[in-house]
């Protein structure tokens, strides 16, 4: 196992742990004493160690098996200037798939026969990439404001003189991650447009030991930001960069660093592009997504603790939102509307603050994306806008001709900043609870469903059966998805349609919930790991889980209908308030329908829209779900 346990230990190391007596035997750590332990590979045939590796400026490999070492050296001679990785093999380890790559080559895959030493080309993931136009990436080091040595990578535009260039600082996300040598899409894109690109492993980056990691504790916007600023100063002092043409562009933590750079060091940068960047560390911590909840103590240690006055003051001071008036240069903000990590409100609030102070800001928000863009059309549209924005303020190149589908999409996701507003808080005392105006008829209902998840589309059936059991109903709901069936079953009060119990079975995950007068109780089983559920409940729950699309049709809908409902948030372990609103009318298959929108009353990402017929016996003819947890995936169902 790999560990850095011990107050006197800085770099992580490989050890052998006897689980019976807990005795540790040291195996290896970095021979050069520079970076954390990287990876180890073993033979599946004899269980002997083949090699260890360390991610330094470039990857270093230490071979334990001499035969493999000789073959590796021979392959390196064959693929001059390239890195060679052994990926997967046959059971006898005689035939391997190799990855061959470099900083100027995103890579190829080859089949390697160890007996014949024959190498056979298989495929290139990016076959149309013009390799001759790509720019080398080189490792550099410099001192930060407090003397700490900072490792970084510099990519210069190919064919340009390394003098007086425009620069893009491109900080990585995380921040507990790192940049590494190799092909980098952003670095290549930006260098192709004429920019030098600086990618900094600022303090808090992983892989450089505990001291380097911990040096970033509570230093967002402070020393972590200095590490970027002093990188710019280093390149300016070398004559490589024009100090008047420096921009910053990054995603997630890199988006925060962009906002912090423009706010806290306004004279360093001429513009910035913040991609899904948090503008307030206070609201970021308040909106920690459910799957991060167990790590909240780590966030408080590494970022700051908002539960005490000192921590709250520190986090507020480090939040760009509260110092917007210091910004002097144009900003582009890029956001996914369904981001569960950095909520849309983080971008909305900085855009509003800049608008109110009449500061130049552009806003791109894709309704079908989450934490970063996954759909190619959105990525291309965003990059077309970003390169034009950077060119206007830094003087680089951009492609003025945009393919029609990309231009159309860019118009769709470009936000008029005058329309941006924060989510209006709903006063639950002013709205009625959603209640059923009729019961559901027993029978079978079938929907044809299309799931669009990050550009991957799949079709499958959904079968719902409603069974009348006298004083209650049983609803069975099954989606036969390509990755496996999703089965739900609900027991409901026959008259009110309030949930009495709910069962979900999705492969390795299943759960059973009982809805009692003031509490929801049950268990969640995830691959054998069982978790007790206890959620305080003060309201009735309808339309959550099995048959939700049918239950919407039982509401007393009208043009001005607006009501509240409640659902169980099984990750936060709390009750969440939802708003149900009729937002318009539309025909589906020539049948007049109300359009009913259900979304979080507190602005959480995701929504459900239902088309309910205006017939005397209403039916839900269509529905569309936006699933934030799947990066804004959409699921559309049509009643057969």
C-alpha positions as CSV (number, residue, x, y, z in Angstrom):
1,X,0.0,0.0,0.0
2,X,1.0,3.7,-0.4
3,X,1.2,5.9,2.7
4,X,2.6,9.2,4.0
5,X,1.7,8.4,7.6
6,X,4.0,9.9,10.1
7,X,4.9,13.4,11.3
8,X,8.4,13.1,10.1
9,X,7.3,11.7,6.7
10,X,6.9,14.1,3.7
11,X,6.8,12.0,0.5
12,X,4.5,9.0,0.3
13,X,6.1,5.6,0.0
14,X,5.3,2.0,-0.9
15,X,5.0,-0.4,2.0
16,X,4.1,-3.9,2.7
17,X,1.4,-4.2,5.4
18,X,0.8,-7.3,7.4
19,X,-2.9,-7.0,8.2
20,X,-2.6,-9.6,11.0
21,X,0.0,-7.9,13.1
22,X,-0.1,-4.4,11.4
23,X,3.6,-4.6,10.8
24,X,4.9,-2.3,8.1
25,X,7.8,-3.2,5.8
26,X,9.3,-0.4,3.7
27,X,9.5,-1.2,0.0
28,X,10.4,2.0,-1.9
29,X,10.1,5.8,-2.1
30,X,11.4,8.2,-4.7
31,X,15.1,7.6,-5.1
32,X,15.5,11.2,-6.0
33,X,13.5,12.3,-3.0
34,X,11.5,14.8,-5.0
35,X,7.9,13.5,-5.5
36,X,5.4,11.1,-3.9
37,X,5.3,7.5,-4.8
38,X,3.5,7.0,-8.1
39,X,2.5,3.5,-9.3
40,X,3.6,-0.1,-9.2
41,X,2.9,-2.9,-11.6
42,X,2.9,-6.6,-10.9
43,X,2.9,-9.7,-13.1
44,X,-0.3,-11.6,-12.8
45,X,1.6,-14.8,-13.6
46,X,4.2,-14.9,-10.9
47,X,3.0,-11.9,-8.8
48,X,6.5,-10.3,-9.0
49,X,7.0,-6.6,-9.2
50,X,7.6,-5.4,-12.8
51,X,8.2,-1.7,-12.2
52,X,7.6,1.4,-10.1
53,X,7.1,4.9,-11.4
54,X,7.1,8.5,-10.3
55,X,5.5,11.6,-11.8
56,X,8.3,14.2,-11.7
57,X,8.8,16.8,-14.4
58,X,8.2,13.8,-16.6
59,X,7.4,10.2,-15.8
60,X,10.3,8.2,-14.3
61,X,10.2,4.4,-14.4
62,X,12.3,2.0,-12.3
63,X,12.3,-1.5,-13.7
64,X,12.5,-4.5,-11.4
65,X,12.1,-7.1,-14.2
66,X,15.2,-6.9,-16.5
67,X,13.5,-8.6,-19.4
68,X,10.7,-6.0,-19.4
69,X,13.4,-3.2,-19.0
70,X,15.3,-4.4,-22.1
71,X,12.1,-4.6,-24.1
72,X,11.1,-1.1,-22.9
73,X,14.4,0.3,-24.0
74,X,14.1,-1.3,-27.4
75,X,10.6,0.2,-27.8
76,X,11.9,3.6,-26.8
77,X,14.5,3.4,-29.6
78,X,11.8,2.4,-32.0
79,X,9.6,5.3,-31.0
80,X,12.1,8.1,-30.6
81,X,11.1,11.0,-28.4
82,X,7.9,9.2,-27.3
83,X,6.8,7.7,-24.1
84,X,5.7,4.1,-24.1
85,X,3.2,2.6,-21.7
86,X,2.3,-1.0,-21.2
87,X,-1.5,-1.0,-20.9
88,X,-3.2,-4.4,-21.0
89,X,-2.1,-7.9,-21.9
90,X,-3.3,-11.4,-22.6
91,X,-3.4,-13.8,-19.7
92,X,0.1,-15.2,-20.5
93,X,1.5,-11.7,-20.7
94,X,3.0,-12.4,-24.2
95,X,0.9,-9.8,-26.1
96,X,0.4,-6.3,-24.9
97,X,-1.4,-3.2,-25.9
98,X,1.0,-0.3,-25.9
99,X,0.2,3.5,-25.6
100,X,2.7,5.7,-27.4
101,X,2.5,9.4,-26.8
102,X,4.3,12.7,-26.1
103,X,3.6,16.3,-25.5
104,X,3.1,16.9,-29.2
105,X,1.3,13.7,-29.9
106,X,-2.0,12.7,-28.1
107,X,-1.0,9.1,-28.7
108,X,-1.5,5.9,-30.7
109,X,-2.2,2.3,-29.6
110,X,-0.1,-0.6,-30.8
111,X,-0.2,-4.4,-30.4
112,X,3.2,-5.7,-29.1
113,X,4.2,-9.4,-29.4
114,X,6.9,-10.1,-26.8
115,X,7.9,-13.4,-28.6
116,X,8.4,-11.9,-32.1
117,X,9.0,-8.3,-30.9
118,X,6.6,-7.3,-33.6
119,X,4.7,-4.0,-33.1
120,X,1.4,-3.6,-35.0
121,X,-0.4,-0.3,-35.2
122,X,-4.1,-0.4,-34.0
123,X,-5.6,3.1,-33.9
124,X,-5.1,6.8,-33.1
125,X,-7.8,8.3,-30.8
126,X,-7.4,11.7,-32.6
127,X,-6.5,10.6,-36.2
128,X,-7.0,14.1,-37.7
129,X,-4.8,15.9,-35.3
130,X,-2.1,17.9,-37.3
131,X,0.9,16.8,-35.2
132,X,3.3,19.0,-37.0
133,X,1.5,22.1,-35.7
134,X,1.7,21.1,-32.0
135,X,4.0,22.9,-29.5
136,X,6.4,21.3,-27.1
137,X,5.8,21.5,-23.3
138,X,8.7,22.0,-21.1
139,X,9.1,21.9,-17.3
140,X,10.2,25.1,-15.5
141,X,10.7,26.1,-11.9
142,X,10.7,29.4,-10.1
143,X,10.4,30.9,-6.6
144,X,7.1,32.2,-5.2
145,X,6.6,35.2,-2.9
146,X,7.8,33.3,0.2
147,X,10.7,31.5,-1.5
148,X,8.8,28.2,-2.1
149,X,10.0,26.6,-5.3
150,X,7.0,26.1,-7.7
151,X,7.1,23.5,-10.5
152,X,5.2,24.5,-13.7
153,X,5.0,23.7,-17.4
154,X,5.4,26.3,-20.2
155,X,4.2,25.8,-23.8
156,X,5.3,28.4,-26.4
157,X,3.6,28.9,-29.7
158,X,5.4,26.9,-32.4
159,X,7.6,28.9,-34.7
160,X,7.4,32.1,-32.6
161,X,10.3,33.8,-30.9
162,X,10.2,33.4,-27.2
163,X,10.1,37.1,-26.6
164,X,7.4,39.5,-25.6
165,X,4.6,37.0,-26.1
166,X,1.0,37.2,-24.9
167,X,0.5,34.8,-22.0
168,X,-2.4,32.7,-20.8
169,X,-2.1,31.4,-17.2
170,X,-4.1,28.1,-17.1
171,X,-4.4,26.9,-13.5
172,X,-5.6,23.4,-13.0
173,X,-8.8,22.4,-11.1
174,X,-9.0,20.6,-7.8
175,X,-7.1,22.3,-6.4
176,X,-5.9,18.9,-5.0
177,X,-4.6,17.6,-8.3
178,X,-1.7,18.4,-10.6
179,X,-0.6,19.1,-14.1
180,X,1.7,16.6,-15.8
181,X,3.9,16.5,-18.9
182,X,2.2,15.3,-22.0
183,X,-0.4,16.3,-24.6
184,X,-2.7,18.9,-23.1
185,X,-5.7,20.1,-25.3
186,X,-6.0,23.6,-23.8
187,X,-2.3,24.2,-23.9
188,X,-2.2,23.2,-27.6
189,X,-5.3,25.2,-28.5
190,X,-4.1,28.3,-26.9
191,X,-0.5,28.1,-28.1
192,X,-1.9,27.5,-31.6
193,X,-3.6,30.9,-31.3
194,X,-0.3,32.6,-30.5
195,X,-0.1,32.5,-26.7
196,X,2.5,31.2,-24.3
197,X,0.7,28.9,-21.8
198,X,1.8,28.6,-18.2
199,X,0.4,25.7,-16.2
200,X,1.4,25.9,-12.6
201,X,1.5,23.3,-9.9
202,X,0.8,25.8,-7.2
203,X,1.0,24.8,-3.5
204,X,-1.9,22.5,-2.6
205,X,-1.2,20.5,-5.8
206,X,-0.8,16.8,-5.1
207,X,2.3,14.6,-5.8
208,X,4.9,16.8,-4.3
209,X,4.7,15.7,-0.7
210,X,2.7,16.7,2.4
211,X,4.6,19.9,3.1
212,X,3.8,21.3,-0.4
213,X,0.2,20.1,-0.1
214,X,-0.3,21.6,3.4
215,X,1.4,24.8,2.4
216,X,-1.8,25.6,0.7
217,X,-4.1,25.2,3.7
218,X,-6.4,28.2,4.0
219,X,-4.4,30.0,1.2
220,X,-7.0,30.3,-1.5
221,X,-6.5,33.7,-3.0
222,X,-3.4,34.3,-0.9
223,X,-0.2,32.3,-1.3
224,X,-1.8,29.9,-3.7
225,X,-2.6,32.9,-5.9
226,X,0.9,34.3,-5.4
227,X,2.3,31.1,-6.9
228,X,0.5,32.1,-10.2
229,X,1.5,35.8,-9.9
230,X,5.1,35.1,-9.4
231,X,5.1,32.7,-12.4
232,X,4.0,35.6,-14.5
233,X,6.7,37.8,-13.0
234,X,9.3,35.1,-13.7
235,X,8.3,34.9,-17.4
236,X,8.2,38.7,-17.7
237,X,11.7,39.0,-16.1
238,X,13.0,36.5,-18.7
239,X,11.6,38.7,-21.5
240,X,9.4,35.9,-22.7
241,X,6.1,37.6,-21.9
242,X,4.6,41.0,-22.5
243,X,3.4,42.2,-19.1
244,X,0.5,44.2,-20.7
245,X,-0.9,41.0,-22.5
246,X,-1.4,38.5,-19.8
247,X,-4.7,36.6,-19.4
248,X,-5.9,33.9,-17.1
249,X,-8.3,31.0,-17.9
250,X,-9.2,28.0,-15.9
251,X,-11.9,25.6,-14.7
252,X,-13.3,24.7,-11.3
253,X,-10.6,25.8,-8.9
254,X,-8.9,27.3,-11.9
255,X,-12.1,29.3,-12.5
256,X,-11.8,30.5,-8.9
257,X,-8.1,31.4,-9.5
258,X,-9.2,33.4,-12.5
259,X,-11.7,35.4,-10.5
260,X,-9.2,35.8,-7.7
261,X,-6.5,36.9,-10.2
262,X,-8.7,39.6,-11.6
263,X,-9.9,40.7,-8.2
264,X,-6.9,40.5,-5.9
265,X,-4.1,41.2,-8.5
266,X,-6.0,43.5,-10.9
267,X,-2.9,44.9,-12.5
268,X,-1.4,41.6,-13.5
269,X,-4.1,40.5,-16.0
270,X,-5.7,42.1,-19.0
271,X,-8.7,39.7,-19.1
272,X,-9.9,36.4,-17.7
273,X,-12.1,33.4,-18.5
274,X,-13.7,31.6,-15.5
275,X,-15.1,28.2,-16.3
276,X,-17.4,26.8,-13.5
277,X,-15.5,28.9,-11.0
278,X,-16.8,29.6,-7.4
279,X,-17.2,33.3,-6.7
280,X,-17.9,32.9,-3.0
281,X,-16.1,30.4,-0.8
282,X,-18.9,30.8,1.8
283,X,-21.7,29.8,-0.6
284,X,-19.5,27.1,-2.2
285,X,-19.1,25.4,1.2
286,X,-22.7,25.9,2.0
287,X,-23.7,24.1,-1.2
288,X,-21.3,21.2,-0.9
289,X,-23.0,18.5,-3.0
290,X,-24.3,15.4,-1.2
291,X,-21.5,13.1,-2.3
292,X,-18.9,15.4,-0.8
293,X,-20.6,15.6,2.6
294,X,-18.2,13.1,4.3
295,X,-15.3,15.2,3.3
296,X,-16.6,18.5,4.8
297,X,-14.0,18.3,7.6
298,X,-11.2,18.2,5.0
299,X,-12.7,21.2,3.2
300,X,-12.7,23.1,6.5
301,X,-9.1,22.2,7.2
302,X,-7.8,23.0,3.7
303,X,-10.0,26.0,2.8
304,X,-11.3,27.4,6.1
305,X,-14.0,26.8,8.6
306,X,-17.1,29.0,8.1
307,X,-18.6,27.8,11.4
308,X,-16.4,30.1,13.5
309,X,-16.1,34.0,13.1
310,X,-12.4,33.9,12.2
311,X,-12.9,31.3,9.5
312,X,-15.9,33.0,8.1
313,X,-14.1,36.3,7.9
314,X,-11.1,34.7,6.2
315,X,-13.3,32.9,3.6
316,X,-15.2,36.1,2.9
317,X,-12.0,38.1,2.4
318,X,-10.8,35.4,0.0
319,X,-14.0,35.4,-2.0
320,X,-13.9,37.4,-5.3
321,X,-17.6,38.2,-5.0
322,X,-17.0,40.6,-2.1
323,X,-14.2,42.5,-3.9
324,X,-15.7,42.8,-7.4
325,X,-15.2,46.6,-7.5
326,X,-11.4,45.9,-7.7
327,X,-11.8,44.3,-11.1
328,X,-10.5,46.5,-13.9
329,X,-10.6,44.2,-17.0
330,X,-13.1,42.2,-19.0
331,X,-14.3,38.8,-17.7
332,X,-16.0,35.9,-19.5
333,X,-17.9,33.5,-17.2
334,X,-18.7,29.9,-18.4
335,X,-21.2,27.7,-16.5
336,X,-23.1,24.5,-16.8
337,X,-26.7,25.0,-15.6
338,X,-26.8,21.6,-13.9
339,X,-23.4,21.7,-12.1
340,X,-23.8,19.9,-8.8
341,X,-20.3,21.0,-7.6
342,X,-20.1,24.7,-8.4
343,X,-23.7,25.7,-8.5
344,X,-25.0,28.0,-11.2
345,X,-25.6,30.7,-8.5
346,X,-21.8,31.0,-8.1
347,X,-21.6,32.4,-11.7
348,X,-24.9,34.2,-11.6
349,X,-23.9,36.2,-8.5
350,X,-20.6,37.4,-9.9
351,X,-22.2,38.4,-13.2
352,X,-24.9,40.4,-11.4
353,X,-22.3,42.1,-9.2
354,X,-20.2,43.1,-12.3
355,X,-23.3,44.2,-14.2
356,X,-24.4,46.4,-11.3
357,X,-20.9,48.0,-11.1
358,X,-21.0,48.4,-14.9
359,X,-17.9,46.2,-15.4
360,X,-17.4,44.4,-18.7
361,X,-18.6,40.7,-18.4
362,X,-19.8,38.1,-20.9
363,X,-21.7,35.0,-19.8
364,X,-22.1,31.6,-21.4
365,X,-24.4,29.0,-19.7
366,X,-25.3,25.7,-21.2
367,X,-28.6,24.3,-20.0
368,X,-27.5,20.7,-20.7
369,X,-24.1,20.6,-18.9
370,X,-22.8,20.1,-15.5
371,X,-19.3,20.6,-14.0
372,X,-17.5,21.4,-17.2
373,X,-18.7,20.9,-20.8
374,X,-19.0,17.3,-22.1
375,X,-21.0,17.8,-25.3
376,X,-18.8,18.6,-28.3
377,X,-21.1,21.2,-29.7
378,X,-21.1,23.1,-26.4
379,X,-17.3,22.8,-26.1
380,X,-16.8,24.1,-29.7
381,X,-19.2,27.0,-29.1
382,X,-17.6,28.0,-25.9
383,X,-14.1,27.8,-27.4
384,X,-15.2,29.9,-30.4
385,X,-16.4,32.6,-28.0
386,X,-13.3,32.3,-25.7
387,X,-10.8,32.6,-28.5
388,X,-12.5,35.7,-29.9
389,X,-12.7,37.2,-26.4
390,X,-9.0,36.5,-25.7
391,X,-8.0,37.9,-29.1
392,X,-9.8,41.1,-28.5
393,X,-8.0,41.7,-25.2
394,X,-4.6,40.0,-25.7
395,X,-4.0,40.2,-29.5
396,X,-3.9,36.5,-30.3
397,X,-5.4,34.8,-33.3
398,X,-9.0,33.4,-33.6
399,X,-11.0,31.7,-36.3
400,X,-13.7,34.1,-37.5
401,X,-15.6,31.5,-39.6
402,X,-17.7,29.2,-37.4
403,X,-19.7,26.2,-38.7
404,X,-23.4,26.9,-38.7
405,X,-24.3,24.4,-36.0
406,X,-21.6,25.8,-33.7
407,X,-22.7,29.4,-34.4
408,X,-26.3,28.5,-33.7
409,X,-25.4,26.8,-30.4
410,X,-23.3,29.7,-29.3
411,X,-26.3,32.0,-29.7
412,X,-28.4,29.6,-27.7
413,X,-26.0,29.4,-24.7
414,X,-24.9,33.1,-24.7
415,X,-26.7,34.8,-21.9
416,X,-28.0,38.4,-21.9
417,X,-26.5,39.6,-18.7
418,X,-29.4,41.9,-18.1
419,X,-31.7,38.9,-17.7
420,X,-29.6,37.2,-15.0
421,X,-31.2,37.1,-11.5
422,X,-30.7,35.0,-8.4
423,X,-33.3,32.4,-7.6
424,X,-36.3,34.0,-5.9
425,X,-36.8,32.4,-2.5
426,X,-40.2,30.8,-2.1
427,X,-42.2,31.5,1.1
428,X,-43.9,28.2,1.8
429,X,-46.5,29.9,3.9
430,X,-47.9,31.5,0.7
431,X,-48.4,28.4,-1.3
432,X,-50.6,25.4,-0.8
433,X,-49.3,21.8,-0.7
434,X,-49.9,19.8,-3.9
435,X,-52.7,17.4,-3.3
436,X,-54.3,14.8,-5.6
437,X,-57.8,15.7,-6.9
438,X,-58.5,12.1,-7.9
439,X,-57.0,8.7,-7.5
440,X,-55.1,6.8,-10.2
441,X,-56.9,4.2,-12.3
442,X,-55.5,0.7,-12.1
443,X,-53.8,-0.5,-15.3
444,X,-50.6,-0.6,-17.3
445,X,-48.8,2.3,-18.8
446,X,-45.9,2.2,-21.2
447,X,-43.5,5.0,-22.2
448,X,-40.8,5.0,-24.8
449,X,-37.8,6.7,-23.2
450,X,-34.7,8.4,-24.7
451,X,-31.7,9.2,-22.5
452,X,-29.2,11.7,-23.7
453,X,-26.2,11.6,-21.4
454,X,-23.3,13.8,-22.5
455,X,-23.9,13.2,-26.1
456,X,-24.5,9.4,-25.8
457,X,-28.1,8.5,-26.7
458,X,-30.0,5.4,-25.9
459,X,-33.7,4.3,-26.2
460,X,-35.5,1.9,-23.9
461,X,-39.0,1.1,-22.6
462,X,-40.6,2.2,-19.3
463,X,-43.4,0.0,-18.0
464,X,-45.6,1.2,-15.1
465,X,-48.3,-0.8,-13.5
466,X,-50.9,0.6,-11.0
467,X,-52.6,-2.1,-8.8
468,X,-55.6,-1.3,-6.6
469,X,-55.2,-3.1,-3.3
470,X,-58.3,-1.7,-1.6
471,X,-57.2,1.0,0.8
472,X,-53.9,1.6,-1.0
473,X,-52.3,1.4,-4.4
474,X,-49.1,-0.4,-5.5
475,X,-47.2,1.2,-8.3
476,X,-44.5,-0.9,-10.1
477,X,-42.2,1.1,-12.4
478,X,-39.4,-0.5,-14.4
479,X,-37.0,1.0,-17.0
480,X,-35.2,-1.6,-19.0
481,X,-32.0,0.4,-19.6
482,X,-29.0,-0.9,-21.6
483,X,-26.8,-0.8,-18.5
484,X,-29.4,-2.8,-16.5
485,X,-33.0,-2.6,-15.2
486,X,-34.1,0.1,-12.8
487,X,-37.0,-1.1,-10.7
488,X,-39.1,0.9,-8.3
489,X,-42.1,0.0,-6.3
490,X,-44.3,2.4,-4.2
491,X,-47.1,1.9,-1.8
492,X,-49.5,4.9,-1.7
493,X,-52.6,6.0,0.2
494,X,-55.4,5.4,-2.4
495,X,-57.1,8.8,-1.8
496,X,-54.3,11.2,-1.2
497,X,-51.6,9.4,-3.1
498,X,-49.2,10.1,-0.2
499,X,-46.2,7.7,-0.1
500,X,-46.4,5.0,2.5
501,X,-43.3,3.1,1.4
502,X,-40.8,3.0,-1.4
503,X,-38.5,0.3,-2.8
504,X,-35.7,0.9,-5.4
505,X,-33.6,-1.8,-7.0
506,X,-30.8,-0.8,-9.4
507,X,-28.2,-3.5,-9.6
508,X,-25.7,-3.1,-6.7
509,X,-27.9,-0.4,-5.1
510,X,-31.2,-1.0,-3.4
511,X,-33.2,0.8,-0.7
512,X,-36.4,0.4,1.2
513,X,-38.0,3.4,2.9
514,X,-41.0,3.6,5.2
515,X,-42.9,6.9,5.4
516,X,-44.2,7.5,8.9
517,X,-46.0,10.5,10.4
518,X,-42.9,12.6,11.2
519,X,-40.0,10.6,9.9
520,X,-38.8,8.6,6.9
521,X,-36.9,5.5,7.9
522,X,-35.2,2.7,6.0
523,X,-31.9,1.4,4.7
524,X,-29.8,1.9,1.6
525,X,-27.6,-1.0,0.5
526,X,-24.7,-0.1,-1.9
527,X,-22.7,-3.1,-2.9
528,X,-23.2,-4.6,0.6
529,X,-22.5,-1.3,2.5
530,X,-25.7,-0.6,4.4
531,X,-26.7,2.9,5.5
532,X,-29.6,3.7,7.9
533,X,-32.0,6.4,6.7
534,X,-33.7,8.7,9.2
535,X,-35.1,11.9,7.7
536,X,-37.4,14.2,9.7
537,X,-40.6,14.8,7.7
538,X,-43.3,17.3,8.5
539,X,-45.1,17.2,5.2
540,X,-46.7,14.6,3.0
541,X,-44.7,13.3,0.0
542,X,-46.3,12.6,-3.4
543,X,-44.8,12.2,-6.8
544,X,-41.5,11.0,-5.6
545,X,-40.3,7.8,-7.2
546,X,-42.4,5.1,-8.9
547,X,-45.1,6.5,-11.2
548,X,-44.2,10.1,-10.6
549,X,-45.2,11.0,-14.2
550,X,-48.7,9.6,-13.6
551,X,-49.2,11.3,-10.2
552,X,-48.7,14.7,-11.7
553,X,-51.8,14.1,-13.8
554,X,-54.0,13.8,-10.7
555,X,-53.3,17.4,-9.6
556,X,-56.0,20.0,-10.0
557,X,-54.1,21.8,-12.7
558,X,-55.0,25.2,-14.3
559,X,-53.3,28.1,-16.0
560,X,-52.3,29.7,-12.7
561,X,-51.5,26.5,-10.8
562,X,-48.6,26.8,-8.4
563,X,-48.0,24.6,-5.3
564,X,-45.3,23.0,-3.2
565,X,-44.4,19.4,-2.7
566,X,-41.7,17.6,-0.7
567,X,-39.3,14.9,-1.5
568,X,-36.6,13.0,0.4
569,X,-33.0,13.9,-0.4
570,X,-31.3,10.6,0.3
571,X,-27.8,12.0,0.1
572,X,-28.2,15.0,2.3
573,X,-30.6,13.0,4.5
574,X,-33.1,15.8,4.6
575,X,-36.5,16.8,3.3
576,X,-36.3,19.1,0.2
577,X,-39.0,21.5,-1.0
578,X,-40.1,21.5,-4.6
579,X,-42.2,23.9,-6.5
580,X,-44.8,22.7,-9.0
581,X,-45.9,25.3,-11.6
582,X,-48.0,25.3,-14.7
583,X,-45.7,27.3,-17.1
584,X,-47.8,27.2,-20.2
585,X,-49.7,25.0,-22.7
586,X,-48.7,23.0,-25.7
587,X,-50.1,20.3,-28.0
588,X,-48.7,16.8,-27.9
589,X,-50.0,14.5,-30.6
590,X,-52.7,17.2,-31.3
591,X,-53.9,17.0,-27.7
592,X,-53.9,20.2,-25.6
593,X,-51.7,19.9,-22.6
594,X,-50.6,21.8,-19.5
595,X,-46.8,22.2,-19.2
596,X,-46.0,21.4,-15.6
597,X,-42.5,22.2,-14.2
598,X,-41.2,20.7,-11.0
599,X,-37.9,22.0,-9.6
600,X,-36.1,22.7,-6.4
601,X,-37.6,25.7,-4.5
602,X,-34.1,26.6,-3.3
603,X,-32.4,26.7,-6.7
604,X,-30.8,23.2,-6.8
605,X,-29.9,22.0,-10.2
606,X,-32.2,19.6,-12.1
607,X,-35.8,19.7,-13.1
608,X,-38.8,17.7,-14.3
609,X,-41.3,18.9,-16.9
610,X,-44.6,17.1,-17.7
611,X,-47.1,17.5,-20.4
612,X,-50.5,16.7,-18.9
613,X,-53.6,16.5,-21.2
614,X,-56.5,18.8,-20.5
615,X,-58.9,15.9,-21.1
616,X,-61.7,15.0,-18.6
617,X,-59.5,12.1,-17.6
618,X,-56.0,13.7,-17.7
619,X,-52.9,11.7,-18.8
620,X,-49.2,12.6,-18.8
621,X,-48.4,12.3,-22.5
622,X,-44.8,13.3,-22.2
623,X,-42.1,14.2,-19.7
624,X,-38.6,15.5,-19.7
625,X,-36.1,15.1,-16.8
626,X,-32.9,17.1,-16.5
627,X,-30.6,15.0,-14.2
628,X,-28.0,17.2,-12.6
629,X,-26.1,14.2,-11.1
630,X,-25.4,13.0,-14.7
631,X,-24.0,16.3,-15.9
632,X,-27.3,17.7,-17.1
633,X,-28.4,14.5,-18.9
634,X,-31.9,14.6,-20.3
635,X,-34.5,11.8,-20.1
636,X,-37.5,12.1,-22.3
637,X,-40.5,9.8,-22.1
638,X,-43.5,9.6,-24.5
639,X,-46.7,7.7,-23.6
640,X,-47.4,4.9,-26.1
